[in-house]
């Protein structure tokens, strides 16, 4: 039997005779791709082979004819596939005359060249053989669905998020939320390229981000006749780093005999830094953490014998610094002096 040469996934062979006709589907090198098991259920060898096939598909820029038959027997193609028809007679006493076909209710035409169907949608191809005695084979009808449309694709992230000047920040553990749908041939796979390290199928191995840093994600979806979406680019930053916070007194403290002293009526200045999502707030407590106040600016200490403060900083994702503590003594007692007159 003559094999169709212009396809990638499946080879359709049409054999025609006056009394017998069949359609045989044969495997080829990418049939395993289209009928592969879910990526999450593959072993390491199968995963490596699947990823290799994906890269081969992406690197092949030439338009190839694809045909796919689903489990219900529906036939799908892209617009580059060409149907080849030929005739075969086993029981007729005369040589086959020709094959004729009708596409979408058009008049029957004698087949001479491969048939391509360019328009998206449902099509009906009817074919039959005619022998030299004008015996007509019973019509065979193929319902063919041409799919030229890539899947619909949308991408965002699940997790605590902060956005500033078009920059998206997430806490560690943020997860890709990818929605892909193909209403015609059906969705085959979603592939993800993280920081240009190469495309891999979406799985639990590459959908969650726990390490701090910048990420550029490229996402594509492939349907079952190799329509592929354009790259969906998504940039974000994972920030699990706590801010830093420090205290400054004005005037400065003094160290006297190993004890820290604050000058009376001194002011407390709290400052925080965060190189990720940025500082959200600073809090302080004057009662050893029983209650907290938001720092809104410098404030004056009371002239008690001792001053004690706890303080911490939060960034815009809720990362919080370690609680810092400071205490100093305050000596509000003025010195005294005596003058001893030097009388002679």
C-alpha positions as CSV (number, residue, x, y, z in Angstrom):
1,X,0.0,0.0,0.0
2,X,1.1,3.5,-0.7
3,X,2.0,5.6,2.3
4,X,1.2,9.3,2.6
5,X,4.5,11.2,3.0
6,X,3.4,14.7,4.1
7,X,2.4,14.2,7.7
8,X,4.1,14.2,11.1
9,X,1.8,12.6,13.7
10,X,-0.2,9.9,12.0
11,X,-0.1,8.4,8.5
12,X,-3.5,7.8,6.9
13,X,-3.5,5.3,4.1
14,X,-6.6,5.2,1.9
15,X,-7.0,2.0,-0.1
16,X,-9.9,1.9,-2.5
17,X,-11.5,-1.0,-4.3
18,X,-14.9,-1.7,-5.8
19,X,-15.9,-4.0,-3.0
20,X,-13.5,-3.2,-0.2
21,X,-12.2,-0.1,1.5
22,X,-10.3,0.6,4.7
23,X,-8.5,3.3,6.6
24,X,-5.4,2.3,8.5
25,X,-3.6,4.5,11.0
26,X,0.1,3.8,11.3
27,X,2.4,5.2,14.0
28,X,5.4,7.4,13.1
29,X,8.0,9.2,15.1
30,X,5.7,11.7,16.8
31,X,2.7,9.5,17.3
32,X,4.1,8.7,20.7
33,X,4.0,12.4,21.5
34,X,0.4,13.0,20.7
35,X,-0.8,9.8,22.5
36,X,1.7,10.1,25.4
37,X,0.6,9.6,29.0
38,X,0.4,12.6,31.4
39,X,3.8,14.1,32.0
40,X,3.4,13.6,35.8
41,X,3.0,9.8,35.3
42,X,6.1,9.4,33.0
43,X,9.4,7.9,34.3
44,X,12.6,9.9,33.8
45,X,13.4,8.3,30.5
46,X,9.9,9.1,29.1
47,X,10.1,12.7,30.4
48,X,13.5,13.2,28.7
49,X,12.1,11.9,25.4
50,X,9.0,14.0,25.6
51,X,11.0,17.2,26.3
52,X,13.2,16.4,23.3
53,X,10.2,16.1,21.1
54,X,8.9,19.4,22.3
55,X,12.2,21.1,21.5
56,X,12.1,19.5,18.0
57,X,8.6,20.8,17.4
58,X,9.6,24.4,18.5
59,X,12.7,24.4,16.4
60,X,11.0,23.2,13.2
61,X,9.8,26.4,11.6
62,X,8.5,24.7,8.4
63,X,4.7,24.3,8.2
64,X,3.9,20.6,8.3
65,X,0.7,18.8,7.6
66,X,-0.7,17.2,10.7
67,X,-3.6,14.7,11.1
68,X,-5.0,13.4,14.3
69,X,-7.8,10.9,15.1
70,X,-9.2,11.0,18.6
71,X,-10.6,8.2,20.7
72,X,-14.1,8.9,19.3
73,X,-12.9,8.5,15.7
74,X,-13.1,12.2,14.9
75,X,-10.5,13.3,12.4
76,X,-8.6,16.6,12.9
77,X,-6.1,18.3,10.6
78,X,-4.3,21.6,10.3
79,X,-4.5,23.5,7.0
80,X,-1.3,22.1,5.7
81,X,-2.2,18.4,5.5
82,X,-2.8,16.9,2.1
83,X,-5.0,13.8,1.5
84,X,-3.8,11.3,-1.0
85,X,-6.2,8.9,-2.6
86,X,-5.5,5.9,-4.8
87,X,-7.4,3.0,-6.1
88,X,-7.0,-0.8,-5.6
89,X,-9.1,-3.6,-7.1
90,X,-8.9,-7.2,-5.9
91,X,-12.2,-8.6,-7.2
92,X,-13.0,-6.6,-10.2
93,X,-12.0,-8.2,-13.6
94,X,-11.0,-4.9,-15.1
95,X,-8.3,-2.5,-14.2
96,X,-9.2,0.3,-11.9
97,X,-10.2,3.4,-13.8
98,X,-9.8,6.3,-11.4
99,X,-10.7,7.7,-8.0
100,X,-13.1,10.6,-7.7
101,X,-14.1,12.7,-4.8
102,X,-16.4,15.4,-3.6
103,X,-15.5,18.0,-1.0
104,X,-18.2,19.8,0.9
105,X,-21.0,18.8,-1.5
106,X,-19.1,19.9,-4.6
107,X,-19.5,17.9,-7.8
108,X,-17.4,14.8,-8.0
109,X,-13.9,15.4,-9.4
110,X,-11.4,12.9,-10.7
111,X,-8.6,12.8,-8.3
112,X,-5.2,13.7,-9.7
113,X,-3.3,15.6,-7.0
114,X,-3.3,15.5,-3.1
115,X,-6.3,17.3,-1.6
116,X,-5.6,20.1,0.9
117,X,-8.3,21.7,3.0
118,X,-7.4,25.2,4.0
119,X,-10.6,26.6,5.5
120,X,-11.1,26.2,9.3
121,X,-14.2,24.3,10.3
122,X,-16.1,21.1,9.5
123,X,-15.7,19.5,6.1
124,X,-17.0,16.4,4.4
125,X,-14.8,14.4,2.0
126,X,-16.6,11.7,-0.1
127,X,-14.5,9.4,-2.3
128,X,-15.0,6.3,-4.4
129,X,-13.2,4.2,-7.0
130,X,-14.5,3.6,-10.5
131,X,-13.2,0.7,-12.6
132,X,-12.8,0.3,-16.3
133,X,-16.4,-1.1,-16.6
134,X,-17.9,1.8,-14.8
135,X,-18.5,-0.1,-11.6
136,X,-18.8,2.4,-8.8
137,X,-17.5,1.7,-5.4
138,X,-19.8,2.5,-2.5
139,X,-19.2,6.1,-1.3
140,X,-17.0,6.5,1.7
141,X,-17.4,9.7,3.7
142,X,-14.9,11.3,6.0
143,X,-15.9,14.1,8.4
144,X,-12.8,16.2,8.8
145,X,-12.3,19.1,11.2
146,X,-9.7,21.6,10.2
147,X,-8.2,23.4,13.2
148,X,-5.9,26.4,12.6
149,X,-6.4,28.1,15.9
150,X,-3.9,27.9,18.8
151,X,-5.2,27.3,22.3
152,X,-6.4,30.2,24.4
153,X,-3.9,31.0,27.1
154,X,-3.8,33.1,30.2
155,X,-1.2,33.3,33.0
156,X,-0.9,34.8,36.4
157,X,0.3,33.7,39.9
158,X,-1.3,32.5,43.1
159,X,0.2,33.8,46.3
160,X,0.6,37.0,48.4
161,X,1.4,39.7,45.9
162,X,2.5,43.3,45.9
163,X,2.8,45.4,42.8
164,X,4.7,48.6,42.4
165,X,5.5,50.4,39.2
166,X,4.6,47.4,37.1
167,X,6.8,45.1,39.2
168,X,5.1,42.1,40.8
169,X,6.5,40.8,44.1
170,X,5.5,37.5,45.6
171,X,6.4,35.6,48.8
172,X,8.2,32.2,48.4
173,X,5.7,29.5,47.5
174,X,4.0,31.5,44.8
175,X,2.5,29.2,42.2
176,X,1.8,29.6,38.5
177,X,-1.9,29.8,37.6
178,X,-2.1,28.9,33.9
179,X,-5.4,28.6,32.1
180,X,-5.3,27.0,28.7
181,X,-8.2,25.7,26.6
182,X,-8.6,24.4,23.1
183,X,-12.2,23.8,21.9
184,X,-11.4,22.1,18.6
185,X,-8.6,19.4,18.4
186,X,-8.0,19.7,22.1
187,X,-5.2,20.8,24.3
188,X,-2.1,18.5,24.3
189,X,0.3,20.2,26.7
190,X,1.4,23.5,28.4
191,X,5.1,24.2,28.3
192,X,7.1,26.6,30.6
193,X,10.5,28.1,30.1
194,X,12.0,29.6,33.3
195,X,14.8,32.2,32.8
196,X,15.5,30.8,29.3
197,X,16.6,27.4,30.7
198,X,14.6,25.6,28.1
199,X,10.9,24.6,27.7
200,X,9.5,21.8,29.8
201,X,5.9,20.6,30.4
202,X,4.1,22.3,33.2
203,X,4.3,20.1,36.3
204,X,4.8,20.3,40.1
205,X,8.5,20.4,39.3
206,X,8.3,23.9,37.7
207,X,5.1,25.6,38.8
208,X,6.1,26.7,42.3
209,X,8.8,29.3,43.2
210,X,10.5,29.2,46.6
211,X,13.9,30.8,45.9
212,X,14.4,34.5,46.2
213,X,15.2,36.4,43.0
214,X,13.9,37.6,39.7
215,X,12.1,35.3,37.3
216,X,11.1,35.6,33.6
217,X,8.6,32.9,32.7
218,X,7.7,32.1,29.1
219,X,4.6,30.0,28.6
220,X,3.1,28.3,25.5
221,X,0.3,25.9,24.8
222,X,0.2,23.2,22.1
223,X,-2.9,21.5,20.7
224,X,-3.2,18.1,19.2
225,X,-2.5,19.2,15.6
226,X,0.5,21.3,16.6
227,X,-1.1,24.8,16.7
228,X,1.1,26.6,19.2
229,X,0.4,29.9,21.0
230,X,2.9,32.8,21.0
231,X,5.1,33.1,24.0
232,X,3.3,34.5,27.1
233,X,5.9,36.4,29.0
234,X,5.6,37.0,32.8
235,X,8.1,38.8,35.0
236,X,8.0,38.7,38.8
237,X,10.3,38.7,41.9
238,X,10.2,36.3,44.8
239,X,11.0,38.2,48.0
240,X,11.3,36.2,51.2
241,X,14.0,38.5,52.7
242,X,13.2,40.3,55.9
243,X,13.7,44.1,56.1
244,X,16.4,45.5,58.4
245,X,15.7,48.2,61.1
246,X,17.9,50.3,63.3
247,X,17.6,52.9,66.0
248,X,19.3,56.2,66.4
249,X,19.2,58.6,69.3
250,X,19.6,62.3,69.1
251,X,21.7,63.4,70.8
252,X,23.9,60.3,70.8
253,X,24.0,58.0,73.7
254,X,27.0,57.9,76.0
255,X,28.8,55.0,77.6
256,X,29.7,55.6,81.2
257,X,31.4,52.9,83.2
258,X,29.9,50.2,80.9
259,X,26.4,51.5,81.1
260,X,24.5,53.2,78.3
261,X,23.0,56.6,79.1
262,X,20.6,58.7,77.1
263,X,20.6,62.4,77.5
264,X,17.3,63.6,78.8
265,X,14.8,64.9,76.3
266,X,16.5,62.9,73.6
267,X,14.6,61.9,70.5
268,X,14.2,58.4,69.1
269,X,14.7,57.8,65.3
270,X,13.8,54.5,63.7
271,X,15.0,53.7,60.2
272,X,14.3,50.6,58.0
273,X,15.5,49.3,54.7
274,X,14.2,46.6,52.3
275,X,15.7,45.9,48.9
276,X,12.8,43.8,47.7
277,X,9.1,44.9,47.9
278,X,10.0,47.9,50.1
279,X,9.3,48.9,53.7
280,X,5.7,48.9,54.6
281,X,5.8,50.1,58.3
282,X,7.9,50.2,61.4
283,X,6.4,49.4,64.8
284,X,7.6,50.0,68.3
285,X,6.6,49.0,71.8
286,X,7.4,50.7,75.1
287,X,6.0,47.9,77.3
288,X,8.1,45.0,76.2
289,X,5.9,43.9,73.3
290,X,2.6,44.0,75.1
291,X,1.3,46.6,72.7
292,X,2.7,48.1,69.5
293,X,2.4,51.5,67.8
294,X,3.2,52.4,64.2
295,X,6.2,54.6,64.0
296,X,5.3,57.9,62.3
297,X,8.3,60.0,63.1
298,X,10.8,60.8,65.8
299,X,9.5,61.1,69.4
300,X,11.0,62.4,72.6
301,X,11.7,60.0,75.5
302,X,10.4,60.5,78.9
303,X,12.8,61.5,81.6
304,X,12.3,58.3,83.6
305,X,15.2,56.6,85.3
306,X,15.3,54.1,82.4
307,X,14.1,54.0,78.8
308,X,13.3,50.8,77.0
309,X,12.0,50.2,73.5
310,X,11.3,47.2,71.2
311,X,11.0,47.8,67.5
312,X,10.5,45.9,64.2
313,X,9.9,46.5,60.5
314,X,7.6,45.0,57.9
315,X,7.9,45.0,54.2
316,X,5.0,45.1,51.7
317,X,4.7,41.3,51.5
318,X,4.5,40.9,55.3
319,X,8.1,39.8,55.8
320,X,9.1,41.1,59.3
321,X,12.4,41.7,60.8
322,X,13.6,40.3,64.1
323,X,12.4,42.3,67.1
324,X,15.2,44.6,68.2
325,X,15.5,46.0,71.7
326,X,17.2,49.0,73.2
327,X,17.5,50.4,76.7
328,X,19.4,53.1,78.4
329,X,19.5,54.9,81.7
330,X,18.6,58.5,82.1
331,X,20.2,60.6,84.7
332,X,18.1,63.7,85.2
333,X,19.9,64.7,88.4
334,X,21.9,67.8,87.8
335,X,25.4,67.9,89.3
336,X,26.1,69.9,92.4
337,X,29.1,71.9,93.1
338,X,30.5,73.6,96.2
339,X,32.7,76.5,96.4
340,X,35.1,76.5,99.2
341,X,36.3,80.0,99.8
342,X,40.0,80.3,100.1
343,X,40.2,82.8,103.0
344,X,43.5,83.7,104.6
